[in-house]
Amino acid sequence: MKLNQAICQNAKPKDTPSFSLVIHGGAWSSFEILRASPETYVNNLKLLLEGARQMLSNGASALDVVEYCVRQEEDDPLHNAGRGSIPKKIDFYQMDAAIMEGATLSCGAVAGVQNVKNPISLARLVMEKTNHVLLVDQGAMDFARTQNVDIMPDTYFDILFLKDNQEKHGTVGAVVRDMHGNLAAGTSTGGVFGQIPGRVGDTPLIGAGTYANNQTCAISCTGVGEDFIRATLSHRVSMLMEIAHMPLQDSMENSMAYLRDRTNGSGGMIGVDRAGKVCSAAHDTSMLHGWIEQGGRAEVSWEPSVSV
Ligand code: GLY
């Protein structure tokens, strides 16, 4: 297994008042990147990183920046989330999202929603306005209507499908460490191609596809969700750091190997630790991702960062 060493090096000391973030555009993203123009993906991600930099420099919270980044990706039809969510069949799609903050372990999630422009914001409302963690299907939609969220017509989501009925990937997510030392993670997806209506993947399941804990790290995953659920993968990374005192990179590498060996799963994940060190790990896949470490330069890569 080969990790993306480039972004796992040179983190500054733990107490540096700085910010770090990583954003991903999903596993197996090279297919879409090659079909569209790679420049478009790279430029969009760099713009997003610079927007996040401005917010974080001004003292924005990790939670706000995670929501901002994932919203922007949901609005970009190049990704399989929000507007670009892959249809399960003609005129039918479902979306899942989760958000978590590491200071309090507060979290919110939605699954199987339709017509919601930004499921990540609905997930945050579940976290902040209810006593619950996860709302699904009709209940989540009823809750959405009681909140001031944008509800869009089906045609808003159909746009890519009408042009191009092919398999598509690209769950999106972000992990952030803000200037105050707080961590947050968020993930959003249109699911997997050909899934049975009602199927829920790892994205909205806290500890599977999304997790944040100020004592350890923030993680967002992408891949075949069933395997990430079996491996409770994002929580596993955190537990290895907390209990076995592994650094982020070792913990992510160990967890990706566990996913492969125990579930035959594949995909990737992004992470940031409490010191602002960032890392990406994947196997058997490309993974579009961009990062800023300790307020440094914005970087974007879609090359596979791990090979098995
Ligand atoms: N990882 C996204 C999904 O399986 O739904």
Residues whose N, C-alpha, C, O or C-beta is under 5 A from the ligand:
A	BS01	LIG	T171 T189 G191 V192 G201 D202 T203 T222 G223 V224 G225 E226
